[in-house]
Amino acid sequence: MTLTYGTEGCLRIGQQAPDFTATSVVDQEFKSIKLSDYRGRYVVLLFYPLDFTFVCPTEVTAFSDRYAEFSQLNTEILGISVDSEFSHLAWIQTDRKSGGVGDINYPLVSDIRKEISAAYNVLDPTAGIALRGLFIIDKDGILQHATINNLAFGRNVDEALRTLQAIQYVQSHSDEVCPVNWQPGDKTINPDAVKSKVYFAAI
């Protein structure tokens, strides 16, 4: 596994996301993938603690079940934990009713050396596992969004999609910004001291 860090090795929004090469499970086969190979597409990195646990399968399968919506937005999802690729494969080969995830629509990446989790600042050094980090990387490899949950509670697929849509909207509309709770089709704000009053007057 190799990692390439951003400026001074420090993870910040607006900077290059740390690149990595690692073994993943794709369609029940082992495959080496590199984050930078996804340039030109958006990427959602979905860190989770461990295979064969409790909250984790609910998140991994929920994102898989909504994969087509991400794919339509030119976005790939990569699930990442500190488990081996062999554990990932066994988890995929286990039925959902038995605590597995079954066949899923995106790669599960092995971070067995914990380097990727450390690079994205989600590694819990005491437990030796990743917190529930969700990162959105744009098509130029720039980190645009990061949220990190503690171990005991899961994330929200709808909010991840909404955030992704907002990122893509402002990147294609440089003279607009998205206000609180923005959804596609909602009004935006022109970030100008005078022009912004059109939005505020309307609400």
For each residue, the residues with C-beta under 8 A, 3 or more apart:
1: 20 21 22 23 111 113 115 116
2: 19 20 21
3: 18 19 20 115 116 119
4: 18 19 20 36
5: 8 9 10 18 119
6: 9 10 11 12 15 16 17 18 143
7: 10 12 15 16
8: 5
9: 5 6
10: 5 6 7 15
11: 6 15 18 119 120 121 143 146
12: 6 7 15 143
13: 143 144 145 146
14: 142 143 144
15: 6 7 10 11 12 142 143
16: 6 7 19 141 142 143
17: 6 35 43 45 135 137 141 142 143
18: 3 4 5 6 11 35 116 119 120
19: 2 3 4 16 34 35 36 141
20: 1 2 3 4 34 35 115 116 119
21: 1 2 32 33 34 35
22: 1 32 33 109 110 111 116
23: 1 30 31 32 33 85 109 110
24: 30 31 32 33 78 85 88 107 108 109 110
25: 28 29 30 31 85 88 89 92 107 108 110
26: 29 31 33 107
27: 103
28: 25 89 92 93 103
29: 25 26
30: 23 24 25 85 89
31: 23 24 25 26 107
32: 21 22 23 24
33: 21 22 23 24 26 37 78 107 109
34: 19 20 21 37
35: 17 18 19 20 21 38 43 78 137 141
36: 4 19 39 141
37: 33 34
38: 35 41 43 76 137
39: 36 139 140 141
40: 139
41: 38 74 75 76 139
42: 73 74 75 76 136 137 138 139 164 167 168
43: 17 35 38 75 76 77 78 136 137
44: 63 70 75 76 77 78 134 135 136 137 160 164
45: 17 78 80 120 133 134 135 136 137
46: 59 60 63 77 78 79 80 133 134
47: 80 81 117 120 122 130 131 132 133 134 135
48: 55 56 59 60 79 80 81 130 132
49: 53 56 81 127 129 130 131 132 151
50: 53 56 81 82 83 129
51: 56 81 83 87 88 90 91
52: 87 91 94 99 100
53: 49 50 56 57
54: 57 58
55: 48 58 59 132 151 152 153 154
56: 48 49 50 51 53 59 60 81
57: 53 54 60 61 91 96 99 100 101
58: 54 55 61 62 154
59: 46 48 55 56 62 63 132 154 155
60: 46 48 56 57 63 64 79 101 104 108
61: 57 58 64 65 96 101 102 104
62: 58 59 65 66 157
63: 44 46 59 60 66 67 70 77 79 106 157 160
64: 60 61 67 77 101 104 105 106
65: 61 62
66: 62 63 69 70 157 161
67: 63 64 70 71 77 104 105 106
68: 71 72 105
69: 66 72 73 161
70: 44 63 66 67 73 75 76 77 161 164
71: 67 68 74 75 76
72: 68 69
73: 42 69 70 161 164 165 168
74: 41 42 71 139
75: 41 42 43 44 70 71 164
76: 38 41 42 43 44 70 71 106
77: 43 44 46 63 64 67 70 105 106
78: 24 33 35 43 44 45 46 106 107 109
79: 46 48 60 63 104 106 107 108 109
80: 45 46 47 48 108 109 111 116 117 130
81: 47 48 49 50 51 56 88 108 109 110 111 129 130
82: 50 111 112 114 117 128 129 130
83: 50 51 87 88 91 110 112
84: 87 88 110 112
85: 23 24 25 30 88 89 108 110 112
86: 89 90
87: 51 52 83 84 90 91 110
88: 24 25 51 81 83 84 85 91 92 108 110
89: 25 28 30 85 86 92 93
90: 51 86 87 93 94
91: 51 52 57 83 87 88 94 100 101 108
92: 25 28 88 89 100 101 102 103 104 108
93: 28 89 90 100
94: 52 90 91 98 99 100 101 102
95: 98 100 102
96: 57 61 99 100 101 102
97:
98: 94 95
99: 52 57 94 96
100: 52 57 91 92 93 94 95 96
101: 57 60 61 64 91 92 94 96 104
102: 61 92 94 95 96
103: 27 28 92
104: 60 61 64 67 79 92 101 108
105: 64 67 68 77
106: 63 64 67 76 77 78 79
107: 24 25 26 31 33 78 79
108: 24 25 60 79 80 81 85 88 91 92 104
109: 22 23 24 33 78 79 80 81 116
110: 22 23 24 25 81 83 84 85 87 88
111: 1 22 80 81 82 114 115 116 117 130
112: 82 83 84 85
113: 1
114: 82 111 117 118 123 128 130
115: 1 3 20 111 118 119
116: 1 3 18 20 22 80 109 111 119 120
117: 47 80 82 111 114 120 122 123 129 130 133
118: 114 115 121 123
119: 3 5 11 18 20 115 116
120: 11 18 45 47 116 117 133 135 146
121: 11 118 133 148
122: 47 117 130 131 132 133 148
123: 114 117 118 128 129 130 131
124: 127 128 129 130 131 151
125: 128
126:
127: 49 124 151
128: 82 114 123 124 125
129: 49 50 81 82 117 123 124 151
130: 47 48 49 80 81 82 111 114 117 122 123 124 133
131: 47 49 122 123 124 148 149 150 151
132: 47 48 49 55 59 122 148 149 150 151 153 154 155
133: 45 46 47 117 120 121 122 130 146 147 148 149
134: 44 45 46 47 145 146 147 148 155 160
135: 17 44 45 47 120 143 145 146
136: 42 43 44 45 143 144 145 146 160 163 164 167
137: 17 35 38 42 43 44 45 141 142 143 144
138: 42 141 142 144 167 171
139: 39 40 41 42 74
140: 39
141: 16 17 19 35 36 39 137 138
142: 14 15 16 17 137 138
143: 6 11 12 13 14 15 16 17 135 136 137 146
144: 13 14 136 137 138 167
145: 13 134 135 136 163 164 167
146: 11 13 120 133 134 135 136 143
147: 133 134 155
148: 121 122 131 132 133 134
149: 131 132 133 153 154 155
150: 131 132 153
151: 49 55 124 127 129 131 132
152: 55
153: 55 132 149 150
154: 55 58 59 132 149
155: 59 132 134 147 149 159 160
156: 159 160
157: 62 63 66 160 161
158: 161 162
159: 155 156 162 163
160: 44 63 134 136 155 156 157 163 164
161: 66 69 70 73 157 158 164 165
162: 158 159 165 166 182 183
163: 136 145 159 160 166 167
164: 42 44 70 73 75 136 145 160 161 167 168
165: 73 161 162 168 169 183 184
166: 162 163 169 170 178 182
167: 42 136 138 144 145 163 164 170 171
168: 42 73 164 165 171 172
169: 165 166 172 173 176 178 182 184 188
170: 166 167 173 174 176 177 178
171: 138 167 168 174
172: 168 169
173: 169 170 176 188
174: 170 171
175: 190 191
176: 169 170 173 188 189 190 191
177: 170 188 189 190 191
178: 166 169 170 182 186 188 189
179: 182 186 187 188 189 199
180:
181: 186
182: 162 166 169 178 179 186 188
183: 162 165 186
184: 165 169
185:
186: 178 179 181 182 183
187: 179 199 202 203
188: 169 173 176 177 178 179 182 199
189: 176 177 178 179 196 199
190: 175 176 177 195 196 198 199
191: 175 176 177 196
192: 195 196
193: 196
194: 197
195: 190 192 198
196: 189 190 191 192 193 199 200
197: 194 200 201
198: 190 195 201 202
199: 179 187 188 189 190 196 202 203
200: 196 197 203
201: 197 198
202: 187 198 199
203: 187 199 200
